[in-house]
Amino acid sequence: MKVVAFERAKQGTGASRRLRNAGKAPGIIYGGTAEPQLIELDHNALWHALKKEAFHSSVLQLEVAGKTSQVVLRDVQYHPYKQQVLHVDFQRVSATEKLHFKVPLHFLGENDSPAVKLEQCMVAYIVTELEVSCLPADLPEFIEVDLSKVVKDDVVKLSQIQLPKGVEAISHGEEDPVLASVVAPKGAAADEEAAEGEEPAAE
């Protein structure tokens, strides 16, 4: 995905406010061997781009003054109540260095699973994004999690999903984290609890 930005000379609260009043959003590019670079972007174009999932989880082609760099979006600051981007941070990436990045999980096949289709269960998503380590060229926009075979009381763990080639999950100490779990219908759960609480009738 291509992003066009412009060089920004001035910095500070006053300069940033004037930029926003002019329909621009201030930002910065950092990382790599080059110095950090102040930039400005068209606010409306940035706002619409931020609504796309791929903008948050892909390597972007950022063009400034005719030069294009590979970057990833690292941070966005929004106004507390206005539909306005206050500041955006991009990090340069190297084709030969692995990066750590959070990738969204796409859960598929839930409605076709025995748990949902036959037993009217619900699937609770415990983790909706996964931190991964990979080279920029291997960074996936999302990772699919197949739920088409889950049954009542199932849990889906990280070890059960197929990661794309060249992608390694970072679990931060958890050996095999749970990504999703199947929850019984509320009525059924209440009936089971009531049945467990009943004392056997006296003879």
N, C-alpha and C positions, 0 to 999 in steps of 0.2 A: 504494500500500500504506500502510495507516494504522498508526502506532506511538503508543502511549500511554506517557508518562513523567510523572514527578513532580518537583517542585522539591526541590532538595537544598541545605540551608544550610551544613552543616559540610563541611570538606575536610581533607585530610591522610591519612596512612597509617592511623592508628588508626580514623578515621571510616569510611574505605573498607573496612577489615577488618570492622568491625561490620556494615556494609551487606551485605557478601558472606555473612557468617554468618547474616544474616536473609533470605537468598534474593534479595537485590537486587544489581544491577550498577551501579556508578557510571559517569557519563558527563558529557559537556559538549557544548553547542551553541555554535558560534562563527560569525563571519562576518557580512556585511551591516552595517547601521548600528546594530544593537542590541549591547549589551554581551554578552560571553560569559556563558552561563547554566549553572550546575551542575545536573545532573539525576540521577535514579535510575530504573532500569527493573526490572521483574520479570525475574529471571534466566532462569527456564525459558522464558518467552515469547520473550525475546531470543535464547536459545540455539537454539530451533526456527526462529525467523525467519532467523538467520544461515545456516542450512542451505539456504535458498532462494536461488537465483541472482539472482532479481529484487531481493532485498533489498540486494544489493551493487551493482546496476547501474541502479537506478531512482531517480526523485525520490520521496521518501517524505513522507507527511503526518504530521508529528510534533506531537502534542497535549500541551501542558503547561498545567495550570491553566486549562483551558477555551479556550486560544488555540492555533490550529494554524499551524505554519510549514512551508514547503517546505524540505526538507533532503536532503542526500545523505550516505551513510555514507563517512567519510574514513579511519577507522583503528579497528582492534580489537586489543586486547592480550589474549592468552590465557595461562592458567597453563601453565607448561612441561610438566606431566604430568597435571594434573587436567582434567576436562571443565568448565572454569570460565572465564568471561569476566572479566578483571580491570578493563578500562576500555574505553569506546567513545566515539568522537568523531563528531559530526555537524556538517556545515557548512550554514549557511543559503544558499539560492540565490535569485536575483532573476529574475523572469520576463523581464526585459528585458536581462539580462547573460549573455553566453555563458560556459559553464563548460568546463573541461578534465576529461575523465573517461575511465576505462578501461572498455571494453565487451567482454564475451566474444564470441568467434567461435564459431558453430555450423557445423561442417563436415557437409554433407549430400550424399547420393548416392554416397558412396565405393564401396559394395559393388556398385553398378550400373555402375560405370565400366569401360571396356575394360581399363584397367590392372589392376584387381583381378579382374574377372570372367573375362577371357580370358587375361591374362598372369600371374596370381597375384602381382602386385606388392603392395607395401605403401605406404601414404601416411604420411609423417612430417609431423607438425604442427610447424612452426617457430615460429609465433606463435599463441598461444591467446587473446589479448585485444589490442584495438586502442585506442590513445588517440585520442579524438576531441574536437572543439570544436563546440559547438552550444548553442542556447537550451534551457533545461530542458524546455520543451514538446516539443522534437524529440528528446530523448534516447531512443535505442532500448534495450530490455532486452538485445538481442543483435543481432549482424549475421550474416547467413547467407553461407556460402561454398559455392558449387555445385561439387562434384567429380565430377559424373556423366559428364563427357566427357573426363576426364584419361586419358592413355595413358602407356606406359612412358617414363621419363626426363623427364616433364613437370615444370614448376614452376608454381605458382600465385602470381602477384604481386598486390600491392595494387591496381594499375591494372586488374586483370581483374574485380574485384568491384564490384557496384552498391551504393553507400552510400545509406542512406535520405535523403530530402529534408531539407535544412537541416543535414546532418551533414558535417563536414570532418575528414579523417584528419590526425593529427599524426605525422610519421614521423621527427622528430629527426635531420634531416640525410641520412637515407637516401632517395634519390629514389624508388625503387620497391621496397620491401622484399618479400622472399619470405615468403609465409604458409605454404605447404605444398610438399612435393616428393614425387615418386613414386620409390620405391626398388625396384630389381629384387629378385627372390627371392634369398636367400643362396646357394643352390646355383648359380643361373644366374650370379651375379656371380663366384663362385669359378671356374666353368667358363671364363668370359670371360678372367679373369686368367691362368688356366693356358694357355689358347690363345695369349694374347699372349706368354707367356713361352717357348713352344716354339720351338726353332730349326728352320729348314727342313732336311729330310733331305738328306744329301749324295748327289749323283748317282753 
